[in-house]
Each structure stands twice: as structure tokens, then as C-alpha cells.
Amino acid sequence: MLARLTALVRSPATQRRELYYLTLYRLLEAALLCLVVFGPAQVLLAPPRDPRLAMGVAAGYLLAATLLFLSGRHGRIGAQAQRGVLIDIAAAVLAMHALPESSAGIAMMLLFNVGASALLLPLRTALAVAALASLGFALEYGWALLTDLTPTHSLAELSMFSVSYLAMATLTHLLGRQLQAAEALAAQRGSQVADLAQVNELIIRRMRTGVLLVDAAGQVRLANEAAALLLGSQVLEGRPLAQAAPALETRLRQWRAEGREDASPLQLASGLPDVVPRFARLQAGGEQALVFLDDTRIATQRAESLTLATLGRFAASLAHEIRNPLAAITYATQLMEESPDIPAADRRLLEIILQQTQRMNGIVENVLGLARREPARPEHVELGELVRQFVAEYLQCHPLDGDQLDAVAPPTPLLGLVDRRQLQQVLTALVQNALTYGRLPGQPARVAVRAHADPDGTPLVDVADRGPGIPEAVAAQLFKPFHTTSPHGTGLGLYIARELCLANQARLDYVPLPGGGACFRIRLVSPARVLAPA
């Protein structure tokens, strides 16, 4: 495991730094040798055995050490280390032969060169270098005997230095392996910590809850994206909280003074959603505070989801109860139609009753389908004919008392893919809203149901009025459940209308009219696009 980590994470920069220190040490050795040979230090030592050899070795070793030091920043590290230690061994053997009084110190200094090079070389190469140093000592010993000179070392010293070189090469190589493995493991742990820090920062910045870190002086030290959106400012870090959000800074001071949180919603800027601030100390007894900003819209959406789920179950139960009296009314109407005693004028009223009970039964089925999330049953519908028929039936069943409801259909057939009954239910809700809210004060309502197509051929059905229009703040909330501006409304009409459109893969949008008034546009699916080849 350690060897694998070493092979994978061993840094070339670390090896280059070790080579640099080795070449610097070699340069120091060469300078020291020159000081012994050429400097005043030779007065304290015995004269060299071979002065010319001593001066040549000292000068040549200094030149070689300088060149190795200058070239150590480039080239292969292993080759440079191997070349340098071979020069060290050759220079040491020659210097010991020329300077027998300094041979012990030279041998000891060479011990460090062999050990340092073992950090940069494979184990076999390091042992071969140690063996070569021992062989060089043996050759120098034999050279002294062959030339009838006194050997610089005894056989015992030669044996001890040989064992020392081999031991030093082995130990430093193994120690280097362990250091490299520890370095690799530390780098791996550091990378993991850095990754975790990045993940934590990303999580905090992507949280839907706003997070602020405020120091004791009231400066914002950290702010995530949600906090910037909730405070309406893109630059928060480094700013005083009193400047970015004075109301929030007041809540924070109260919390620090009293230790009690105010759970009431707070609007930090005009046009921004309300938030509920929560506070916590970063450290026990510390003055740095974490401020959490909870968007009230999230809690509202959750509450709406629960309410809609409950309402769906209630609507399904209520729809079942409504169908029973509807079936009785339909049956009684059909029996009355068969009676010969009913005048002709009243039979028209019976037809209207029967049509409306059938429509009511269809609405009940749509509510059941919406509660059960049942898919719509789309069919090819000629929208111009549907619009004219819808307006005619609406006028028969709903007296307008001076208001105006018109049908506008294209001269050519316009097909749309939609569930006819659900589209009629959507149009009924939109027309009733337009007749109720789409009128100017003291004037009758003017509403038009228009079928047409946009330039790319998408079939559209518009319900437009000539009233005062809808304010922008209200338009943003139109299709939300339970949102209503009427004290008698439920706020579910437009929501159900949009859900029915979505069930038909259609879209219901609000389009403000330039001359005043409001328009609700239904974008339907074109049968031509459905049948077009992919």
C-alpha cells in the first residue's frame, strides 16, 4: 500500500528539492577540500602525499560540483544523482590517497553523499553505489600497498566503512520510502479535506435557506446565493449588516441582548418575499453569529400542497354526493319530457335543464379526474364551432343583463387536440371571471371568446375583456391556489383551469392588452404537430 502511494503521488518537485540540497552539499565539500589543499588549513595538517594529485583532485572536484549544481534544475533526477555520486566516490578515493591525514573525514563526508543519493535512486542502484564506494576504498588500499606506501586505513576501518556505506544506503532508501508514503498520504488527506471544503461551500451556497455569517462588529463575512436573493443584493460579504438589511440587524441585536428569537415574518426589501430569521452562535461564547433566513414561500407551498391534497379528497367525496341528485334531476326531466301535458314553451325549459345537468355531471367528472390525476381524453376539436356553440349555450343559461359576450371564430376550420368537456369547463371559469372583474365602473362588461392561430400555427383560444386590467402584483399570483381578491371567492377557479389545461398538454397564460383589459390565452396542441413525423 505504501509503495503504491509512493509511486502514484511522489512529487517531482520534492525530488528536485532533495537533489538541489545534495548538489549544494557537494559544492560545500569541494570548497572545503580546496581550503584544505590551497588554504592556510594545510599548515595544521601534514603535507600531502602527492601535492600535484591533491591540487588536481581539489580543483577538478570543485569544477565538477559547480557544474552539477548549475545543471541540477534540469534533466533526469535519477541520472543526475547517479552521475554525481560516482564523481563523489572517485574524488574521495583520489583525495584520500593524496591526503592520508584527512582520509577519515573524507570517508565520513562520503557517507552522507551515498546516503543522500539513495533517497533518489532505486534500492538496487543505491546498494550498487554503496558497493562501488567500498570497492573504491579497497582499490585505494591495494594501490597504497603496490606502491610501497602506508595504507590510509586499516583493514578493520575498511570493513567498517564498507558495512556503513551499505547500511546507510539501505536505511536512507527505506526511510525515504516511508517519508514519501507519508507525504503522499498527507497530500491525499489534504486533497480530500479540500474536496470536502468545496462540497460544503457548494452545499451552503446552493441551499434554499439563506445563510449569513456576521462578526462581532456587524460585518457580513459570508453569504450564500439564497441570502443574496432574499436581501436583494448581489454583494454582501464585507458590508455592514446594518447597511444591507437594517431590520435584520435590529433583530440580531435584540437576539444578542435578550437571547430570544422573534418568529414573525420580516420583509427585508420592497418586492421581496417575507423571511423568518433564525440565529445561532458560530462557537459557544463567541460573538460571531450565523443568521438563517427561511423563505416563507417554501412553507406556504408545503401548506398549499397539504391543503390541495385534502381538498382533492374532499372534492372527490363531494362529487360522488352531487352525482346522485344530478342523476335524479336528469331522470325526472326525461320523464317530464315524455308527458303529453307539458306545453311546448315549457319543453324548451326542460331541454335547458337537461343540458345543464349533463354539463354539471361533466364538471363533476372533471373534478374527480383532477382529484385522481386521471389523464384527459383529447380529441380533434374544431375550435371555431366549439367557441360559437359555447357562447350560444352560455347566453341561454346565463342572462347577462346588459353585458356583452361575443364569439369570434376564424373563417377556415381550426383544429385543436383537447378534451372538449374540460375545455368548456375552462372557458366557463374564464368567462365568469371576465364578466365579474373585467368591467369599468358604471359600464357593462364586454367579453369576447376568440379562436385563432399564432404565426407558427399553434391553435389559440382567448377570453378577453375591456376592463381595467390586472395589476402586475396581482398577475404574479393569479394561478396560485387560494389566491383571490374577492371576499366571496375560493381562489381555485384559475388554478383548476390551469391544471385542466396542463392535463391536455396545453398552457394557460395571462396576456395584458395594450389598450386596457385582460386576456387569458389557452395554447392548445395542434393535431398537425402530433401527426408530423419525427
C-alpha positions in Angstrom: 0.0 0.0 0.0 2.8 2.4 0.9 4.8 1.6 -2.2 1.7 2.1 -4.4 1.0 5.5 -2.8 4.6 6.5 -3.3 4.6 5.5 -6.9 1.4 7.4 -7.5 1.9 10.6 -5.5 5.7 11.0 -5.4 6.2 14.7 -6.3 9.0 15.6 -8.8 9.2 18.9 -7.1 10.2 17.2 -3.8 12.9 15.1 -5.6 14.2 18.1 -7.3 14.5 19.9 -4.0 16.4 17.0 -2.5 18.7 16.9 -5.5 19.3 20.7 -5.0 20.4 20.2 -1.4 22.6 17.3 -2.3 24.4 19.3 -5.0 24.7 22.3 -2.6 26.3 19.9 0.0 28.7 18.6 -2.7 29.7 22.2 -3.6 30.4 22.7 0.1 32.6 19.6 0.2 34.6 20.7 -2.8 35.1 24.1 -1.3 36.3 22.6 2.0 38.7 20.3 0.1 40.1 23.3 -1.8 40.5 25.1 1.5 42.5 22.1 2.9 44.7 21.9 -0.2 45.2 25.6 -1.1 44.3 27.5 2.0 46.0 28.1 5.4 44.5 25.0 6.8 47.3 22.9 5.3 49.6 24.4 7.9 47.8 22.5 10.6 47.9 19.2 8.6 50.7 17.1 7.3 51.8 17.9 3.8 50.0 16.0 1.1 51.5 12.7 0.0 51.1 13.8 -3.6 50.7 17.6 -3.9 50.0 17.6 -7.6 47.3 14.9 -7.3 45.8 16.7 -4.3 45.6 20.1 -6.2 44.2 18.4 -9.3 41.6 16.5 -7.4 40.5 19.6 -5.4 40.3 21.8 -8.5 38.6 19.2 -10.6 36.1 18.3 -7.9 35.2 22.0 -7.3 34.6 22.4 -11.1 32.5 19.2 -11.3 30.5 20.2 -8.2 29.8 23.6 -9.7 28.6 22.1 -13.0 26.4 19.6 -11.2 24.9 22.4 -9.0 24.1 24.6 -12.0 22.6 21.7 -14.1 20.6 20.3 -11.2 17.4 22.2 -12.2 17.1 20.4 -15.5 17.4 16.8 -16.7 16.5 13.5 -15.2 16.8 13.4 -11.5 17.9 9.8 -11.1 20.7 10.2 -13.8 22.0 13.4 -12.2 22.0 11.8 -8.7 23.8 8.7 -10.1 26.4 10.8 -12.0 27.1 13.0 -9.0 27.7 10.2 -6.5 30.1 8.4 -8.9 32.1 11.7 -9.1 31.9 11.9 -5.3 33.4 8.3 -5.0 36.2 9.0 -7.5 37.1 12.3 -5.9 37.0 10.8 -2.4 39.3 7.8 -3.3 41.8 10.1 -5.0 41.7 12.7 -2.2 42.2 10.0 0.5 45.3 8.7 -1.4 46.7 12.2 -1.8 45.8 13.4 1.8 46.2 10.4 4.1 45.8 12.7 7.2 42.3 13.8 6.1 41.2 10.4 4.8 38.9 9.7 7.8 37.0 13.0 7.4 36.7 12.4 3.6 35.3 8.9 4.2 32.8 10.2 6.7 31.6 13.0 4.3 31.3 10.5 1.5 29.0 8.5 3.8 26.4 11.3 3.6 26.7 11.5 -0.2 26.0 7.8 -0.5 23.0 8.0 1.9 21.6 11.2 0.2 21.8 9.7 -3.3 20.0 6.6 -2.0 16.9 8.8 -1.5 16.8 9.5 -5.2 17.8 6.1 -6.6 16.2 2.7 -6.7 17.3 0.3 -4.0 19.4 -1.9 -6.2 21.2 1.1 -7.7 21.7 2.6 -4.2 23.3 -0.7 -3.0 25.4 -0.8 -6.1 26.7 2.7 -5.4 27.5 1.7 -1.8 29.3 -1.4 -3.0 31.2 0.8 -5.5 32.3 3.1 -2.7 33.6 0.1 -0.7 35.4 -1.2 -3.8 37.0 2.2 -4.3 38.3 2.1 -0.7 39.6 -1.4 -1.3 41.3 -0.3 -4.6 42.9 2.7 -2.8 44.2 0.3 -0.1 45.7 -2.0 -2.7 47.1 1.0 -4.6 49.0 2.0 -1.4 50.4 -1.5 -0.9 51.5 -1.9 -4.5 53.4 1.5 -4.4 55.1 0.6 -1.1 53.1 3.3 0.7 51.4 3.2 4.0 47.7 2.5 3.6 45.4 5.3 4.7 43.1 2.9 6.5 43.5 -0.4 8.2 41.6 -3.5 7.1 39.3 -3.1 10.1 38.4 0.5 9.1 37.9 -0.6 5.5 35.5 -3.2 6.6 33.6 -0.9 8.9 33.3 1.8 6.3 32.1 -0.8 3.7 29.4 -2.0 6.0 28.5 1.6 6.9 28.0 2.5 3.3 25.7 -0.4 2.6 23.8 0.2 5.8 23.4 3.9 5.2 22.2 3.3 1.6 19.6 0.8 2.8 18.4 2.8 5.7 18.1 6.1 3.9 16.4 4.5 1.0 13.8 2.8 3.3 13.4 6.0 5.3 12.9 7.9 2.1 10.2 5.4 1.0 8.4 5.9 4.3 8.7 9.7 4.1 7.4 9.7 0.6 4.5 7.5 1.6 3.7 9.8 4.5 3.9 12.8 2.1 1.6 11.0 -0.4 -0.9 10.1 2.4 -0.8 13.7 3.6 -1.4 15.0 0.1 -4.3 12.6 -0.3 -5.8 13.6 3.0 -5.3 17.3 2.1 -7.0 16.8 -1.2 -9.9 15.0 0.5 -10.2 17.8 3.0 -10.1 20.4 0.2 -12.8 18.5 -1.7 -14.9 18.3 1.4 -14.5 22.0 2.0 -15.5 22.7 -1.6 -18.5 20.4 -1.3 -19.6 22.1 2.0 -19.2 25.5 0.4 -21.2 24.4 -2.6 -23.9 23.0 -0.4 -24.1 26.2 1.7 -24.1 28.4 -1.4 -26.8 26.3 -3.1 -29.1 26.0 0.0 -32.6 27.4 -0.4 -32.2 28.7 3.1 -30.2 32.0 3.2 -27.1 31.8 5.4 -25.1 34.8 6.7 -22.0 34.9 8.9 -21.9 38.1 10.9 -18.9 39.0 13.1 -19.0 40.9 16.4 -18.7 44.3 14.6 -21.7 43.6 12.5 -19.8 42.9 9.2 -21.1 40.2 6.9 -18.2 37.7 6.4 -20.1 35.0 4.4 -23.3 35.0 2.5 -24.7 32.3 0.2 -26.7 32.8 -3.0 -30.1 32.4 -1.3 -29.3 35.2 1.2 -28.3 37.5 -1.6 -31.6 36.9 -3.4 -33.6 37.3 -0.2 -31.9 40.5 0.7 -32.0 41.8 -2.9 -28.2 42.5 -3.1 -25.5 40.7 -5.0 -22.6 42.0 -2.9 -23.0 41.2 0.8 -19.6 40.0 2.0 -17.6 42.7 3.7 -20.6 45.1 4.1 -22.1 46.0 7.4 -25.4 44.2 8.1 -27.0 47.5 9.2 -26.4 48.8 5.7 -27.5 45.7 3.8 -30.6 44.9 5.9 -31.3 47.3 8.8 -34.4 45.4 10.0 -32.4 42.2 10.2 -29.6 43.9 12.0 -32.1 45.1 14.6 -33.4 41.5 15.1 -29.8 40.3 15.5 -29.0 42.9 18.2 -32.2 42.0 20.1 -31.3 38.3 19.9 -27.8 39.0 21.2 -29.1 41.2 24.0 -32.1 39.0 25.1 -31.3 35.6 23.7 -34.8 35.2 22.4 -35.8 34.9 18.7 -38.8 36.8 17.1 -40.5 34.2 14.8 -42.6 36.8 13.0 -42.0 37.1 9.2 -39.9 40.0 8.1 -39.7 41.7 4.7 -36.2 42.9 4.1 -36.9 45.0 0.9 -39.9 46.0 -1.2 -40.9 43.4 -3.7 -39.0 40.6 -1.9 -40.6 37.6 -0.1 -41.0 37.6 3.6 -38.4 35.7 5.6 -38.2 34.3 9.1 -34.7 34.9 10.6 -33.1 32.4 12.9 -29.8 33.0 14.8 -27.1 30.8 16.2 -23.6 31.4 17.6 -20.8 30.0 15.5 -18.9 29.0 18.7 -20.1 28.7 22.2 -19.4 32.0 23.9 -18.2 33.6 20.6 -19.6 36.8 19.1 -19.8 35.6 15.5 -23.4 34.7 14.6 -24.9 32.6 11.9 -28.1 34.0 10.5 -30.5 31.7 8.7 -33.2 33.2 6.5 -36.2 30.9 5.8 -38.2 31.8 2.8 -41.9 31.9 3.8 -42.9 30.9 0.3 -41.5 27.4 0.8 -43.6 26.9 3.9 -46.6 28.3 2.1 -46.1 25.9 -0.8 -45.9 23.0 1.5 -49.1 24.1 3.3 -50.8 24.6 -0.1 -49.7 21.1 -1.2 -51.2 19.6 2.0 -54.4 21.7 1.6 -54.8 20.7 -2.0 -54.3 17.1 -1.2 -57.0 17.3 1.5 -59.2 19.4 -0.8 -58.8 16.8 -3.6 -60.0 14.0 -1.3 -62.9 16.2 -0.1 -63.8 17.2 -3.7 -63.8 13.6 -4.8 -66.2 12.7 -1.9 -68.4 15.7 -2.6 -68.5 14.9 -6.3 -69.9 11.5 -5.5 -72.6 13.0 -3.4 -73.5 15.6 -6.1 -73.9 12.9 -8.8 -76.8 11.2 -7.0 -79.2 14.3 -7.1 -78.0 15.1 -10.6 -78.9 11.7 -11.7 -82.4 12.1 -10.1 -82.9 15.5 -11.8 -81.9 14.1 -15.1 -84.2 11.1 -14.8 -87.1 13.4 -13.7 -86.5 15.8 -16.6 -86.6 12.9 -19.1 -89.9 11.7 -17.6 -91.4 15.1 -17.8 -90.4 15.4 -21.5 -92.4 12.2 -22.2 -95.5 13.7 -20.6 -98.1 15.0 -23.2 -99.4 17.6 -20.7 -96.2 19.7 -20.9 -96.7 22.8 -23.1 -94.3 23.4 -26.0 -92.9 26.5 -24.4 -92.0 24.6 -21.2 -90.4 21.8 -23.1 -87.6 24.3 -24.1 -87.0 24.9 -20.4 -86.8 21.1 -19.8 -84.2 20.9 -22.6 -82.1 23.6 -20.9 -82.4 21.8 -17.5 -81.3 18.5 -19.1 -78.4 20.2 -20.9 -77.2 21.9 -17.8 -77.5 18.7 -15.6 -75.4 16.9 -18.2 -72.8 19.7 -18.2 -72.8 19.7 -14.4 -72.2 15.9 -14.5 -69.3 16.5 -16.8 -67.8 19.1 -14.4 -68.2 16.6 -11.6 -66.4 14.0 -13.6 -63.6 16.5 -14.4 -63.2 17.3 -10.7 -63.0 13.6 -10.0 -60.4 13.2 -12.7 -58.4 16.1 -11.3 -58.5 14.7 -7.8 -57.5 11.3 -9.1 -54.9 12.7 -11.5 -56.6 10.9 -14.4 -55.4 11.7 -17.9 -57.6 13.8 -20.2 -59.3 12.3 -23.3 -58.2 14.6 -26.0 -59.9 14.6 -29.4 -59.8 16.6 -32.6 -62.0 19.6 -32.0 -62.9 22.3 -34.4 -62.3 25.4 -32.2 -64.4 27.9 -34.2 -67.5 25.7 -33.9 -66.8 25.0 -30.2 -66.5 28.7 -29.4 -69.7 29.6 -31.2 -71.6 26.7 -29.5 -70.1 27.6 -26.1 -71.2 31.2 -26.3 -74.7 30.3 -27.5 -75.3 27.9 -24.7 -73.8 30.3 -22.1 -76.1 33.1 -23.3 -79.1 30.7 -23.0 -78.3 29.7 -19.5 -76.9 32.9 -18.0 -78.8 36.2 -18.6 -76.2 38.9 -19.0 -78.4 42.0 -18.0 -76.8 44.4 -20.5 -73.3 42.8 -20.6 -71.9 41.6 -23.9 -70.4 38.2 -24.8 -69.2 37.6 -28.4 -67.8 34.6 -30.2 -65.0 35.3 -32.7 -64.2 32.3 -35.0 -61.8 32.1 -38.0 -63.3 31.7 -41.5 -61.5 28.4 -42.0 -61.6 25.4 -39.8 -59.1 25.4 -36.9 -58.4 22.1 -35.2 -57.1 21.6 -31.7 -56.3 18.4 -29.7 -58.2 18.7 -26.4 -60.8 17.2 -24.2 -63.9 19.0 -25.2 -65.6 18.9 -21.8 -62.6 20.1 -20.0 -62.1 22.9 -22.4 -65.7 24.0 -21.9 -65.1 24.0 -18.1 -62.0 26.1 -18.5 -63.9 28.6 -20.8 -66.8 28.8 -18.3 -64.4 29.7 -15.4 -62.6 32.3 -17.6 -65.8 33.9 -18.9 -67.3 34.1 -15.4 -64.2 35.8 -14.1 -64.2 38.2 -17.1 -67.9 39.2 -16.6 -67.3 39.7 -12.8 -64.0 41.6 -12.8 -63.5 42.8 -16.4 -65.8 45.8 -16.3 -65.1 49.5 -15.9 -67.0 51.3 -13.1 -70.6 52.1 -14.2 -70.2 50.3 -17.6 -71.3 46.9 -18.9 -68.8 44.2 -19.4 -67.6 43.4 -22.9 -66.1 39.9 -23.2 -65.0 38.0 -26.4 -64.1 34.4 -26.8 -61.9 34.1 -29.8 -60.4 31.1 -31.6 -57.3 31.8 -33.8 -53.8 30.6 -34.5 -50.5 32.3 -33.9 -47.9 32.7 -36.8 -46.4 29.2 -36.2 -49.8 27.5 -36.5 -50.4 26.9 -32.8 -54.2 26.9 -32.1 -55.2 29.6 -29.5 -58.4 30.3 -27.6 -58.6 33.8 -26.0 -61.0 35.1 -23.4 -60.6 38.9 -23.4 -62.4 41.7 -21.7 -62.2 45.5 -21.9 -62.0 46.2 -18.2 -59.3 47.9 -16.1 -56.8 45.0 -16.5 -54.9 43.2 -13.7 -52.2 44.9 -11.6 -48.7 43.5 -12.0 -48.5 42.4 -8.4 -51.8 40.5 -8.7 -50.9 39.0 -12.0 -47.9 37.2 -10.5 -50.3 35.4 -8.1 -53.2 34.6 -10.5 -52.7 30.9 -10.8 -51.8 30.1 -7.3 -54.4 28.2 -5.3 -56.5 30.0 -2.7 -55.4 33.4 -4.1 -58.4 35.7 -4.6 -59.3 39.4 -4.5 -62.9 38.7 -3.8 -64.3 38.1 -0.3 -66.7 35.5 -1.8 -64.2 33.6 -3.9 -62.2 30.5 -3.1 -59.2 31.2 -5.3 -59.4 27.8 -7.0 -61.1 28.7 -10.3 -58.0 29.8 -12.3 -55.9 27.1 -10.5 -58.2 24.3 -11.6 -58.4 25.9 -15.1 -54.7 25.8 -15.4 -54.5 22.2 -14.1 -57.1 21.1 -16.7 -55.0 22.8 -19.4 -51.9 21.0 -18.2 -53.7 17.7 -18.3 -54.4 18.4 -22.0 -50.7 19.4 -22.6 -52.0 22.9 -23.1 -50.9 26.1 -21.4 -53.0 28.9 -19.9 -51.3 32.3 -19.7 -52.3 35.8 -18.8 -51.7 38.4 -21.6 -52.2 42.1 -20.8 -53.9 44.0 -23.6 -52.2 47.3 -24.8 -55.4 49.4 -24.8 -56.6 48.2 -21.4 -58.3 45.0 -20.4 -57.1 41.5 -19.7 -56.8 38.4 -21.9 -56.4 34.7 -20.8 -54.9 32.7 -23.6 -55.1 28.9 -24.0 -52.3 27.4 -26.1 -53.5 24.1 -27.4 -51.7 21.2 -29.1 -52.1 21.2 -32.9 -53.0 17.8 -34.4 -50.7 18.5 -37.3 -47.7 18.6 -35.0 -48.8 15.4 -33.2 -49.0 13.6 -36.5 -45.9 15.1 -38.0 -43.0 12.6 -38.5 -40.1 13.0 -36.1 
